Amino acid sequence: MEKKSKSTWSVIIKVVIAVASALAGVLGLNACMV
């Protein structure tokens, strides 16, 4: 159970970082466009 929860958390963290970086990139592009 512990290993499963740890792997799940690592996946969740990776997804959150990916989404955050994608949003930052989009916001950065929008700022450059304006």
C-alpha positions in Angstrom: 0.0 0.0 0.0 2.8 2.4 0.9 4.6 1.9 -2.4 1.4 2.4 -4.3 0.5 5.6 -2.6 4.1 6.9 -3.0 4.1 6.2 -6.8 0.6 7.8 -7.1 1.8 10.9 -5.3 4.9 11.1 -7.6 2.7 10.8 -10.6 0.3 13.5 -9.3 3.3 15.8 -8.6 4.7 15.3 -12.1 1.2 16.0 -13.6 0.9 19.2 -11.5 4.4 20.4 -12.5 3.6 19.6 -16.2 0.3 21.6 -16.1 1.9 24.5 -14.2 4.8 24.7 -16.7 2.3 24.5 -19.6 0.2 27.3 -18.0 3.3 29.4 -17.4 4.4 28.9 -21.0 0.9 30.0 -22.3 0.9 33.0 -20.0 4.4 33.9 -21.1 3.5 33.7 -24.8 0.3 35.8 -24.2 2.4 38.4 -22.4 4.9 38.5 -25.3 2.1 38.8 -27.8 0.6 41.8 -26.0 
